[in-house]
């Protein structure tokens, strides 16, 4: 019985706050607008607190991994040292300070570029796998699009392939029309999914806050 009362209270609070935020977004009643602002500020604070808890949990997990001398603990040491140095640099010099910008330009940016390079290798590997399975219309379209985007993004021995790169090239045309259209479709799907999830929470169908 105690669990049912707890679930009913948490469900009522979640539904009430959700309705106030929803109504305050469309109907400009001063009381509802003020409450909406307060609840949104609370949500931002809770999100920041969740981020801090996640960082502390990450550190705790890797400290335990180092203390137990688990396999790959050297990577945990590197992660903790990097995280500590980053916090110190940003804390003393600010996020736009010279040291923070140096870390971003010489550490974070090269890592991101390396990840993009890995994505290019994965795309090429996927093309090879598609060829091995047989040539179909889908595989031809996928391989052609991948090659056009990759060759239009980089130069070969300092030379640009005419018609691929540039603002009027095939790569720009692919990015501006089908890629942007697909990205907008994904964003619309995400928005519809978020709306459906929010409505289910407001109606009490989903109760992720029961704990």
PyMOL commands that place a pseudoatom at each C-alpha (Angstrom):
pseudoatom trace, name=CA, resn=UNK, resi=1, chain=A, elem=C, hetatm=0, pos=[0.000, 0.000, 0.000]
pseudoatom trace, name=CA, resn=UNK, resi=2, chain=A, elem=C, hetatm=0, pos=[2.884, 2.304, 0.795]
pseudoatom trace, name=CA, resn=UNK, resi=3, chain=A, elem=C, hetatm=0, pos=[4.346, 1.756, -2.694]
pseudoatom trace, name=CA, resn=UNK, resi=4, chain=A, elem=C, hetatm=0, pos=[1.005, 2.545, -4.338]
pseudoatom trace, name=CA, resn=UNK, resi=5, chain=A, elem=C, hetatm=0, pos=[0.722, 5.829, -2.415]
pseudoatom trace, name=CA, resn=UNK, resi=6, chain=A, elem=C, hetatm=0, pos=[4.269, 6.779, -3.414]
pseudoatom trace, name=CA, resn=UNK, resi=7, chain=A, elem=C, hetatm=0, pos=[3.576, 5.994, -7.058]
pseudoatom trace, name=CA, resn=UNK, resi=8, chain=A, elem=C, hetatm=0, pos=[0.313, 7.954, -7.010]
pseudoatom trace, name=CA, resn=UNK, resi=9, chain=A, elem=C, hetatm=0, pos=[1.993, 11.018, -5.466]
pseudoatom trace, name=CA, resn=UNK, resi=10, chain=A, elem=C, hetatm=0, pos=[4.904, 10.997, -7.913]
pseudoatom trace, name=CA, resn=UNK, resi=11, chain=A, elem=C, hetatm=0, pos=[2.534, 10.492, -10.856]
pseudoatom trace, name=CA, resn=UNK, resi=12, chain=A, elem=C, hetatm=0, pos=[0.306, 13.367, -9.743]
pseudoatom trace, name=CA, resn=UNK, resi=13, chain=A, elem=C, hetatm=0, pos=[3.280, 15.706, -9.297]
pseudoatom trace, name=CA, resn=UNK, resi=14, chain=A, elem=C, hetatm=0, pos=[4.701, 14.823, -12.717]
pseudoatom trace, name=CA, resn=UNK, resi=15, chain=A, elem=C, hetatm=0, pos=[1.349, 15.261, -14.464]
pseudoatom trace, name=CA, resn=UNK, resi=16, chain=A, elem=C, hetatm=0, pos=[0.636, 18.576, -12.705]
pseudoatom trace, name=CA, resn=UNK, resi=17, chain=A, elem=C, hetatm=0, pos=[4.051, 20.048, -13.525]
pseudoatom trace, name=CA, resn=UNK, resi=18, chain=A, elem=C, hetatm=0, pos=[3.833, 18.833, -17.119]
pseudoatom trace, name=CA, resn=UNK, resi=19, chain=A, elem=C, hetatm=0, pos=[0.390, 20.377, -17.602]
pseudoatom trace, name=CA, resn=UNK, resi=20, chain=A, elem=C, hetatm=0, pos=[1.511, 23.694, -16.072]
pseudoatom trace, name=CA, resn=UNK, resi=21, chain=A, elem=C, hetatm=0, pos=[4.581, 23.861, -18.345]
pseudoatom trace, name=CA, resn=UNK, resi=22, chain=A, elem=C, hetatm=0, pos=[2.509, 22.905, -21.389]
pseudoatom trace, name=CA, resn=UNK, resi=23, chain=A, elem=C, hetatm=0, pos=[-0.274, 25.423, -20.723]
pseudoatom trace, name=CA, resn=UNK, resi=24, chain=A, elem=C, hetatm=0, pos=[2.212, 28.136, -19.775]
pseudoatom trace, name=CA, resn=UNK, resi=25, chain=A, elem=C, hetatm=0, pos=[3.907, 27.728, -23.154]
pseudoatom trace, name=CA, resn=UNK, resi=26, chain=A, elem=C, hetatm=0, pos=[0.723, 28.517, -25.117]
pseudoatom trace, name=CA, resn=UNK, resi=27, chain=A, elem=C, hetatm=0, pos=[-1.489, 30.592, -22.810]
pseudoatom trace, name=CA, resn=UNK, resi=28, chain=A, elem=C, hetatm=0, pos=[0.147, 33.743, -21.431]
pseudoatom trace, name=CA, resn=UNK, resi=29, chain=A, elem=C, hetatm=0, pos=[-1.350, 33.756, -17.944]
pseudoatom trace, name=CA, resn=UNK, resi=30, chain=A, elem=C, hetatm=0, pos=[1.135, 35.516, -15.614]
pseudoatom trace, name=CA, resn=UNK, resi=31, chain=A, elem=C, hetatm=0, pos=[0.894, 32.905, -12.844]
pseudoatom trace, name=CA, resn=UNK, resi=32, chain=A, elem=C, hetatm=0, pos=[1.331, 29.978, -15.220]
pseudoatom trace, name=CA, resn=UNK, resi=33, chain=A, elem=C, hetatm=0, pos=[4.189, 31.697, -17.064]
pseudoatom trace, name=CA, resn=UNK, resi=34, chain=A, elem=C, hetatm=0, pos=[5.995, 32.352, -13.781]
pseudoatom trace, name=CA, resn=UNK, resi=35, chain=A, elem=C, hetatm=0, pos=[5.514, 28.755, -12.626]
pseudoatom trace, name=CA, resn=UNK, resi=36, chain=A, elem=C, hetatm=0, pos=[6.685, 27.500, -16.017]
pseudoatom trace, name=CA, resn=UNK, resi=37, chain=A, elem=C, hetatm=0, pos=[9.886, 29.542, -15.730]
pseudoatom trace, name=CA, resn=UNK, resi=38, chain=A, elem=C, hetatm=0, pos=[10.514, 28.225, -12.220]
pseudoatom trace, name=CA, resn=UNK, resi=39, chain=A, elem=C, hetatm=0, pos=[9.980, 24.601, -13.282]
pseudoatom trace, name=CA, resn=UNK, resi=40, chain=A, elem=C, hetatm=0, pos=[12.239, 25.017, -16.322]
pseudoatom trace, name=CA, resn=UNK, resi=41, chain=A, elem=C, hetatm=0, pos=[14.981, 26.487, -14.130]
pseudoatom trace, name=CA, resn=UNK, resi=42, chain=A, elem=C, hetatm=0, pos=[14.605, 23.524, -11.792]
pseudoatom trace, name=CA, resn=UNK, resi=43, chain=A, elem=C, hetatm=0, pos=[14.891, 21.182, -14.776]
pseudoatom trace, name=CA, resn=UNK, resi=44, chain=A, elem=C, hetatm=0, pos=[18.127, 22.880, -15.877]
pseudoatom trace, name=CA, resn=UNK, resi=45, chain=A, elem=C, hetatm=0, pos=[19.549, 22.604, -12.361]
pseudoatom trace, name=CA, resn=UNK, resi=46, chain=A, elem=C, hetatm=0, pos=[18.591, 18.926, -12.118]
pseudoatom trace, name=CA, resn=UNK, resi=47, chain=A, elem=C, hetatm=0, pos=[20.140, 18.257, -15.537]
pseudoatom trace, name=CA, resn=UNK, resi=48, chain=A, elem=C, hetatm=0, pos=[23.392, 19.887, -14.429]
pseudoatom trace, name=CA, resn=UNK, resi=49, chain=A, elem=C, hetatm=0, pos=[23.305, 17.889, -11.206]
pseudoatom trace, name=CA, resn=UNK, resi=50, chain=A, elem=C, hetatm=0, pos=[22.742, 14.678, -13.184]
pseudoatom trace, name=CA, resn=UNK, resi=51, chain=A, elem=C, hetatm=0, pos=[25.756, 15.559, -15.342]
pseudoatom trace, name=CA, resn=UNK, resi=52, chain=A, elem=C, hetatm=0, pos=[27.928, 16.087, -12.252]
pseudoatom trace, name=CA, resn=UNK, resi=53, chain=A, elem=C, hetatm=0, pos=[26.748, 12.774, -10.784]
pseudoatom trace, name=CA, resn=UNK, resi=54, chain=A, elem=C, hetatm=0, pos=[27.550, 11.056, -14.075]
pseudoatom trace, name=CA, resn=UNK, resi=55, chain=A, elem=C, hetatm=0, pos=[31.083, 12.502, -14.090]
pseudoatom trace, name=CA, resn=UNK, resi=56, chain=A, elem=C, hetatm=0, pos=[31.635, 11.463, -10.464]
pseudoatom trace, name=CA, resn=UNK, resi=57, chain=A, elem=C, hetatm=0, pos=[30.350, 7.981, -11.233]
pseudoatom trace, name=CA, resn=UNK, resi=58, chain=A, elem=C, hetatm=0, pos=[32.699, 7.765, -14.222]
pseudoatom trace, name=CA, resn=UNK, resi=59, chain=A, elem=C, hetatm=0, pos=[35.625, 8.723, -12.003]
pseudoatom trace, name=CA, resn=UNK, resi=60, chain=A, elem=C, hetatm=0, pos=[34.565, 6.247, -9.308]
pseudoatom trace, name=CA, resn=UNK, resi=61, chain=A, elem=C, hetatm=0, pos=[34.333, 3.386, -11.803]
pseudoatom trace, name=CA, resn=UNK, resi=62, chain=A, elem=C, hetatm=0, pos=[37.802, 4.041, -13.185]
pseudoatom trace, name=CA, resn=UNK, resi=63, chain=A, elem=C, hetatm=0, pos=[39.327, 4.526, -9.723]
pseudoatom trace, name=CA, resn=UNK, resi=64, chain=A, elem=C, hetatm=0, pos=[37.960, 1.101, -8.756]
pseudoatom trace, name=CA, resn=UNK, resi=65, chain=A, elem=C, hetatm=0, pos=[39.342, -0.319, -11.982]
pseudoatom trace, name=CA, resn=UNK, resi=66, chain=A, elem=C, hetatm=0, pos=[42.794, 1.048, -11.139]
pseudoatom trace, name=CA, resn=UNK, resi=67, chain=A, elem=C, hetatm=0, pos=[42.650, -0.124, -7.507]
pseudoatom trace, name=CA, resn=UNK, resi=68, chain=A, elem=C, hetatm=0, pos=[41.730, -3.674, -8.545]
pseudoatom trace, name=CA, resn=UNK, resi=69, chain=A, elem=C, hetatm=0, pos=[44.367, -3.661, -11.336]
pseudoatom trace, name=CA, resn=UNK, resi=70, chain=A, elem=C, hetatm=0, pos=[41.821, -4.734, -13.915]
pseudoatom trace, name=CA, resn=UNK, resi=71, chain=A, elem=C, hetatm=0, pos=[42.732, -5.278, -17.535]
pseudoatom trace, name=CA, resn=UNK, resi=72, chain=A, elem=C, hetatm=0, pos=[43.326, -1.996, -19.357]
pseudoatom trace, name=CA, resn=UNK, resi=73, chain=A, elem=C, hetatm=0, pos=[43.726, 0.049, -16.177]
pseudoatom trace, name=CA, resn=UNK, resi=74, chain=A, elem=C, hetatm=0, pos=[46.352, 2.197, -17.923]
pseudoatom trace, name=CA, resn=UNK, resi=75, chain=A, elem=C, hetatm=0, pos=[43.561, 3.692, -20.013]
pseudoatom trace, name=CA, resn=UNK, resi=76, chain=A, elem=C, hetatm=0, pos=[41.685, 4.533, -16.816]
pseudoatom trace, name=CA, resn=UNK, resi=77, chain=A, elem=C, hetatm=0, pos=[44.766, 6.377, -15.554]
pseudoatom trace, name=CA, resn=UNK, resi=78, chain=A, elem=C, hetatm=0, pos=[44.999, 8.348, -18.809]
pseudoatom trace, name=CA, resn=UNK, resi=79, chain=A, elem=C, hetatm=0, pos=[41.284, 9.197, -18.672]
pseudoatom trace, name=CA, resn=UNK, resi=80, chain=A, elem=C, hetatm=0, pos=[41.425, 10.414, -15.069]
pseudoatom trace, name=CA, resn=UNK, resi=81, chain=A, elem=C, hetatm=0, pos=[44.564, 12.496, -15.675]
pseudoatom trace, name=CA, resn=UNK, resi=82, chain=A, elem=C, hetatm=0, pos=[43.064, 14.038, -18.801]
pseudoatom trace, name=CA, resn=UNK, resi=83, chain=A, elem=C, hetatm=0, pos=[39.793, 14.798, -17.048]
pseudoatom trace, name=CA, resn=UNK, resi=84, chain=A, elem=C, hetatm=0, pos=[41.594, 16.357, -14.074]
pseudoatom trace, name=CA, resn=UNK, resi=85, chain=A, elem=C, hetatm=0, pos=[43.846, 18.523, -16.240]
pseudoatom trace, name=CA, resn=UNK, resi=86, chain=A, elem=C, hetatm=0, pos=[40.853, 19.675, -18.283]
pseudoatom trace, name=CA, resn=UNK, resi=87, chain=A, elem=C, hetatm=0, pos=[38.912, 20.646, -15.145]
pseudoatom trace, name=CA, resn=UNK, resi=88, chain=A, elem=C, hetatm=0, pos=[41.917, 22.545, -13.772]
pseudoatom trace, name=CA, resn=UNK, resi=89, chain=A, elem=C, hetatm=0, pos=[42.527, 24.388, -17.041]
pseudoatom trace, name=CA, resn=UNK, resi=90, chain=A, elem=C, hetatm=0, pos=[38.894, 25.401, -17.483]
pseudoatom trace, name=CA, resn=UNK, resi=91, chain=A, elem=C, hetatm=0, pos=[38.532, 26.264, -13.784]
pseudoatom trace, name=CA, resn=UNK, resi=92, chain=A, elem=C, hetatm=0, pos=[41.585, 28.548, -13.652]
pseudoatom trace, name=CA, resn=UNK, resi=93, chain=A, elem=C, hetatm=0, pos=[41.600, 30.051, -17.155]
pseudoatom trace, name=CA, resn=UNK, resi=94, chain=A, elem=C, hetatm=0, pos=[37.919, 29.803, -18.136]
pseudoatom trace, name=CA, resn=UNK, resi=95, chain=A, elem=C, hetatm=0, pos=[36.404, 27.991, -21.123]
pseudoatom trace, name=CA, resn=UNK, resi=96, chain=A, elem=C, hetatm=0, pos=[37.661, 30.668, -23.539]
pseudoatom trace, name=CA, resn=UNK, resi=97, chain=A, elem=C, hetatm=0, pos=[41.103, 31.082, -21.976]
pseudoatom trace, name=CA, resn=UNK, resi=98, chain=A, elem=C, hetatm=0, pos=[44.336, 30.556, -23.860]
pseudoatom trace, name=CA, resn=UNK, resi=99, chain=A, elem=C, hetatm=0, pos=[45.132, 27.227, -22.188]
pseudoatom trace, name=CA, resn=UNK, resi=100, chain=A, elem=C, hetatm=0, pos=[41.578, 25.923, -22.675]
pseudoatom trace, name=CA, resn=UNK, resi=101, chain=A, elem=C, hetatm=0, pos=[41.652, 26.900, -26.347]
pseudoatom trace, name=CA, resn=UNK, resi=102, chain=A, elem=C, hetatm=0, pos=[45.050, 25.217, -26.733]
pseudoatom trace, name=CA, resn=UNK, resi=103, chain=A, elem=C, hetatm=0, pos=[43.637, 21.987, -25.275]
pseudoatom trace, name=CA, resn=UNK, resi=104, chain=A, elem=C, hetatm=0, pos=[40.685, 22.166, -27.649]
pseudoatom trace, name=CA, resn=UNK, resi=105, chain=A, elem=C, hetatm=0, pos=[42.752, 22.921, -30.755]
pseudoatom trace, name=CA, resn=UNK, resi=106, chain=A, elem=C, hetatm=0, pos=[45.574, 20.451, -30.040]
pseudoatom trace, name=CA, resn=UNK, resi=107, chain=A, elem=C, hetatm=0, pos=[43.815, 17.604, -28.226]
pseudoatom trace, name=CA, resn=UNK, resi=108, chain=A, elem=C, hetatm=0, pos=[40.049, 17.525, -28.684]
pseudoatom trace, name=CA, resn=UNK, resi=109, chain=A, elem=C, hetatm=0, pos=[39.951, 18.716, -32.301]
pseudoatom trace, name=CA, resn=UNK, resi=110, chain=A, elem=C, hetatm=0, pos=[42.537, 16.142, -33.546]
pseudoatom trace, name=CA, resn=UNK, resi=111, chain=A, elem=C, hetatm=0, pos=[40.621, 13.384, -31.751]
pseudoatom trace, name=CA, resn=UNK, resi=112, chain=A, elem=C, hetatm=0, pos=[37.401, 14.452, -33.460]
pseudoatom trace, name=CA, resn=UNK, resi=113, chain=A, elem=C, hetatm=0, pos=[39.205, 14.525, -36.802]
pseudoatom trace, name=CA, resn=UNK, resi=114, chain=A, elem=C, hetatm=0, pos=[40.519, 11.008, -36.146]
pseudoatom trace, name=CA, resn=UNK, resi=115, chain=A, elem=C, hetatm=0, pos=[36.987, 9.807, -35.422]
pseudoatom trace, name=CA, resn=UNK, resi=116, chain=A, elem=C, hetatm=0, pos=[35.840, 11.282, -38.733]
pseudoatom trace, name=CA, resn=UNK, resi=117, chain=A, elem=C, hetatm=0, pos=[38.687, 9.395, -40.402]
pseudoatom trace, name=CA, resn=UNK, resi=118, chain=A, elem=C, hetatm=0, pos=[37.470, 6.182, -38.766]
pseudoatom trace, name=CA, resn=UNK, resi=119, chain=A, elem=C, hetatm=0, pos=[33.977, 6.887, -40.131]
pseudoatom trace, name=CA, resn=UNK, resi=120, chain=A, elem=C, hetatm=0, pos=[35.447, 7.194, -43.629]
pseudoatom trace, name=CA, resn=UNK, resi=121, chain=A, elem=C, hetatm=0, pos=[37.203, 3.832, -43.235]
pseudoatom trace, name=CA, resn=UNK, resi=122, chain=A, elem=C, hetatm=0, pos=[33.986, 2.232, -41.985]
pseudoatom trace, name=CA, resn=UNK, resi=123, chain=A, elem=C, hetatm=0, pos=[32.091, 3.604, -44.993]
pseudoatom trace, name=CA, resn=UNK, resi=124, chain=A, elem=C, hetatm=0, pos=[34.675, 2.152, -47.364]
pseudoatom trace, name=CA, resn=UNK, resi=125, chain=A, elem=C, hetatm=0, pos=[34.497, -1.189, -45.560]
pseudoatom trace, name=CA, resn=UNK, resi=126, chain=A, elem=C, hetatm=0, pos=[30.706, -1.127, -45.864]
pseudoatom trace, name=CA, resn=UNK, resi=127, chain=A, elem=C, hetatm=0, pos=[31.050, -0.503, -49.609]
pseudoatom trace, name=CA, resn=UNK, resi=128, chain=A, elem=C, hetatm=0, pos=[33.328, -3.523, -49.939]
pseudoatom trace, name=CA, resn=UNK, resi=129, chain=A, elem=C, hetatm=0, pos=[30.867, -5.681, -47.993]
pseudoatom trace, name=CA, resn=UNK, resi=130, chain=A, elem=C, hetatm=0, pos=[28.037, -4.536, -50.256]
pseudoatom trace, name=CA, resn=UNK, resi=131, chain=A, elem=C, hetatm=0, pos=[30.034, -5.471, -53.353]
pseudoatom trace, name=CA, resn=UNK, resi=132, chain=A, elem=C, hetatm=0, pos=[30.704, -8.924, -51.915]
pseudoatom trace, name=CA, resn=UNK, resi=133, chain=A, elem=C, hetatm=0, pos=[26.994, -9.514, -51.312]
pseudoatom trace, name=CA, resn=UNK, resi=134, chain=A, elem=C, hetatm=0, pos=[26.126, -8.614, -54.882]
pseudoatom trace, name=CA, resn=UNK, resi=135, chain=A, elem=C, hetatm=0, pos=[25.452, -5.526, -56.951]
pseudoatom trace, name=CA, resn=UNK, resi=136, chain=A, elem=C, hetatm=0, pos=[21.976, -4.110, -56.434]
pseudoatom trace, name=CA, resn=UNK, resi=137, chain=A, elem=C, hetatm=0, pos=[20.401, -0.715, -57.020]
pseudoatom trace, name=CA, resn=UNK, resi=138, chain=A, elem=C, hetatm=0, pos=[20.748, 0.149, -53.321]
pseudoatom trace, name=CA, resn=UNK, resi=139, chain=A, elem=C, hetatm=0, pos=[24.429, -0.828, -53.239]
pseudoatom trace, name=CA, resn=UNK, resi=140, chain=A, elem=C, hetatm=0, pos=[25.184, 1.208, -56.379]
pseudoatom trace, name=CA, resn=UNK, resi=141, chain=A, elem=C, hetatm=0, pos=[23.447, 4.302, -54.956]
pseudoatom trace, name=CA, resn=UNK, resi=142, chain=A, elem=C, hetatm=0, pos=[25.159, 3.907, -51.568]
pseudoatom trace, name=CA, resn=UNK, resi=143, chain=A, elem=C, hetatm=0, pos=[28.628, 3.366, -53.032]
pseudoatom trace, name=CA, resn=UNK, resi=144, chain=A, elem=C, hetatm=0, pos=[28.285, 6.192, -55.552]
pseudoatom trace, name=CA, resn=UNK, resi=145, chain=A, elem=C, hetatm=0, pos=[27.088, 8.631, -52.895]
pseudoatom trace, name=CA, resn=UNK, resi=146, chain=A, elem=C, hetatm=0, pos=[29.853, 7.624, -50.489]
pseudoatom trace, name=CA, resn=UNK, resi=147, chain=A, elem=C, hetatm=0, pos=[32.584, 8.036, -53.098]
pseudoatom trace, name=CA, resn=UNK, resi=148, chain=A, elem=C, hetatm=0, pos=[31.238, 11.387, -54.285]
pseudoatom trace, name=CA, resn=UNK, resi=149, chain=A, elem=C, hetatm=0, pos=[31.088, 12.775, -50.721]
pseudoatom trace, name=CA, resn=UNK, resi=150, chain=A, elem=C, hetatm=0, pos=[34.519, 11.422, -49.741]
pseudoatom trace, name=CA, resn=UNK, resi=151, chain=A, elem=C, hetatm=0, pos=[36.270, 12.540, -52.925]
pseudoatom trace, name=CA, resn=UNK, resi=152, chain=A, elem=C, hetatm=0, pos=[34.541, 15.914, -52.783]
pseudoatom trace, name=CA, resn=UNK, resi=153, chain=A, elem=C, hetatm=0, pos=[35.566, 16.463, -49.159]
pseudoatom trace, name=CA, resn=UNK, resi=154, chain=A, elem=C, hetatm=0, pos=[39.300, 15.845, -49.532]
pseudoatom trace, name=CA, resn=UNK, resi=155, chain=A, elem=C, hetatm=0, pos=[41.913, 16.506, -52.173]
pseudoatom trace, name=CA, resn=UNK, resi=156, chain=A, elem=C, hetatm=0, pos=[43.985, 13.815, -53.843]
pseudoatom trace, name=CA, resn=UNK, resi=157, chain=A, elem=C, hetatm=0, pos=[47.671, 14.810, -53.749]
pseudoatom trace, name=CA, resn=UNK, resi=158, chain=A, elem=C, hetatm=0, pos=[46.588, 18.457, -53.495]
pseudoatom trace, name=CA, resn=UNK, resi=159, chain=A, elem=C, hetatm=0, pos=[44.288, 18.281, -56.507]
pseudoatom trace, name=CA, resn=UNK, resi=160, chain=A, elem=C, hetatm=0, pos=[40.539, 18.896, -56.419]
pseudoatom trace, name=CA, resn=UNK, resi=161, chain=A, elem=C, hetatm=0, pos=[38.352, 16.812, -58.706]
pseudoatom trace, name=CA, resn=UNK, resi=162, chain=A, elem=C, hetatm=0, pos=[36.350, 19.148, -60.958]
pseudoatom trace, name=CA, resn=UNK, resi=163, chain=A, elem=C, hetatm=0, pos=[32.588, 18.951, -60.507]
pseudoatom trace, name=CA, resn=UNK, resi=164, chain=A, elem=C, hetatm=0, pos=[32.707, 17.268, -57.094]
pseudoatom trace, name=CA, resn=UNK, resi=165, chain=A, elem=C, hetatm=0, pos=[33.914, 19.900, -54.632]
pseudoatom trace, name=CA, resn=UNK, resi=166, chain=A, elem=C, hetatm=0, pos=[32.972, 23.548, -54.356]
pseudoatom trace, name=CA, resn=UNK, resi=167, chain=A, elem=C, hetatm=0, pos=[29.689, 25.285, -53.693]
pseudoatom trace, name=CA, resn=UNK, resi=168, chain=A, elem=C, hetatm=0, pos=[28.290, 24.225, -57.071]
pseudoatom trace, name=CA, resn=UNK, resi=169, chain=A, elem=C, hetatm=0, pos=[29.653, 20.668, -57.100]
pseudoatom trace, name=CA, resn=UNK, resi=170, chain=A, elem=C, hetatm=0, pos=[27.832, 17.356, -56.866]
pseudoatom trace, name=CA, resn=UNK, resi=171, chain=A, elem=C, hetatm=0, pos=[28.843, 16.957, -53.214]
pseudoatom trace, name=CA, resn=UNK, resi=172, chain=A, elem=C, hetatm=0, pos=[27.263, 20.278, -52.255]
pseudoatom trace, name=CA, resn=UNK, resi=173, chain=A, elem=C, hetatm=0, pos=[24.120, 19.322, -54.180]
pseudoatom trace, name=CA, resn=UNK, resi=174, chain=A, elem=C, hetatm=0, pos=[23.857, 16.024, -52.308]
pseudoatom trace, name=CA, resn=UNK, resi=175, chain=A, elem=C, hetatm=0, pos=[24.375, 17.694, -48.944]
pseudoatom trace, name=CA, resn=UNK, resi=176, chain=A, elem=C, hetatm=0, pos=[21.945, 20.537, -49.563]
pseudoatom trace, name=CA, resn=UNK, resi=177, chain=A, elem=C, hetatm=0, pos=[19.021, 18.444, -50.870]
pseudoatom trace, name=CA, resn=UNK, resi=178, chain=A, elem=C, hetatm=0, pos=[18.840, 14.740, -49.846]
pseudoatom trace, name=CA, resn=UNK, resi=179, chain=A, elem=C, hetatm=0, pos=[21.059, 14.968, -46.748]
pseudoatom trace, name=CA, resn=UNK, resi=180, chain=A, elem=C, hetatm=0, pos=[19.306, 18.038, -45.345]
pseudoatom trace, name=CA, resn=UNK, resi=181, chain=A, elem=C, hetatm=0, pos=[15.919, 16.517, -46.195]
pseudoatom trace, name=CA, resn=UNK, resi=182, chain=A, elem=C, hetatm=0, pos=[16.825, 13.267, -44.415]
pseudoatom trace, name=CA, resn=UNK, resi=183, chain=A, elem=C, hetatm=0, pos=[18.143, 15.170, -41.388]
pseudoatom trace, name=CA, resn=UNK, resi=184, chain=A, elem=C, hetatm=0, pos=[14.922, 17.174, -41.175]
pseudoatom trace, name=CA, resn=UNK, resi=185, chain=A, elem=C, hetatm=0, pos=[12.920, 13.963, -41.384]
pseudoatom trace, name=CA, resn=UNK, resi=186, chain=A, elem=C, hetatm=0, pos=[14.938, 12.504, -38.512]
pseudoatom trace, name=CA, resn=UNK, resi=187, chain=A, elem=C, hetatm=0, pos=[14.435, 15.664, -36.433]
pseudoatom trace, name=CA, resn=UNK, resi=188, chain=A, elem=C, hetatm=0, pos=[10.690, 15.578, -37.118]
pseudoatom trace, name=CA, resn=UNK, resi=189, chain=A, elem=C, hetatm=0, pos=[10.600, 11.938, -36.037]
pseudoatom trace, name=CA, resn=UNK, resi=190, chain=A, elem=C, hetatm=0, pos=[12.519, 12.776, -32.859]
pseudoatom trace, name=CA, resn=UNK, resi=191, chain=A, elem=C, hetatm=0, pos=[10.110, 15.629, -32.120]
pseudoatom trace, name=CA, resn=UNK, resi=192, chain=A, elem=C, hetatm=0, pos=[7.061, 13.407, -32.671]
pseudoatom trace, name=CA, resn=UNK, resi=193, chain=A, elem=C, hetatm=0, pos=[8.597, 10.713, -30.468]
pseudoatom trace, name=CA, resn=UNK, resi=194, chain=A, elem=C, hetatm=0, pos=[9.296, 13.256, -27.710]
pseudoatom trace, name=CA, resn=UNK, resi=195, chain=A, elem=C, hetatm=0, pos=[5.715, 14.545, -27.965]
pseudoatom trace, name=CA, resn=UNK, resi=196, chain=A, elem=C, hetatm=0, pos=[4.318, 11.016, -27.775]
pseudoatom trace, name=CA, resn=UNK, resi=197, chain=A, elem=C, hetatm=0, pos=[6.498, 10.204, -24.765]
pseudoatom trace, name=CA, resn=UNK, resi=198, chain=A, elem=C, hetatm=0, pos=[5.490, 13.457, -23.067]
pseudoatom trace, name=CA, resn=UNK, resi=199, chain=A, elem=C, hetatm=0, pos=[1.799, 12.752, -23.628]
pseudoatom trace, name=CA, resn=UNK, resi=200, chain=A, elem=C, hetatm=0, pos=[2.167, 9.235, -22.239]
pseudoatom trace, name=CA, resn=UNK, resi=201, chain=A, elem=C, hetatm=0, pos=[3.862, 10.673, -19.128]
pseudoatom trace, name=CA, resn=UNK, resi=202, chain=A, elem=C, hetatm=0, pos=[1.140, 13.306, -18.758]
pseudoatom trace, name=CA, resn=UNK, resi=203, chain=A, elem=C, hetatm=0, pos=[-1.552, 10.637, -19.023]
pseudoatom trace, name=CA, resn=UNK, resi=204, chain=A, elem=C, hetatm=0, pos=[0.254, 8.395, -16.543]
pseudoatom trace, name=CA, resn=UNK, resi=205, chain=A, elem=C, hetatm=0, pos=[0.771, 5.595, -19.076]
pseudoatom trace, name=CA, resn=UNK, resi=206, chain=A, elem=C, hetatm=0, pos=[4.562, 5.758, -18.640]
pseudoatom trace, name=CA, resn=UNK, resi=207, chain=A, elem=C, hetatm=0, pos=[5.946, 6.191, -15.140]
pseudoatom trace, name=CA, resn=UNK, resi=208, chain=A, elem=C, hetatm=0, pos=[9.759, 6.465, -15.301]
pseudoatom trace, name=CA, resn=UNK, resi=209, chain=A, elem=C, hetatm=0, pos=[9.737, 8.430, -12.039]
pseudoatom trace, name=CA, resn=UNK, resi=210, chain=A, elem=C, hetatm=0, pos=[8.497, 5.538, -9.850]
pseudoatom trace, name=CA, resn=UNK, resi=211, chain=A, elem=C, hetatm=0, pos=[12.119, 4.720, -9.020]
for i in range(1, 211): cmd.bond("trace and resi %d" % i, "trace and resi %d" % (i + 1))
show_as sticks, trace
zoom trace
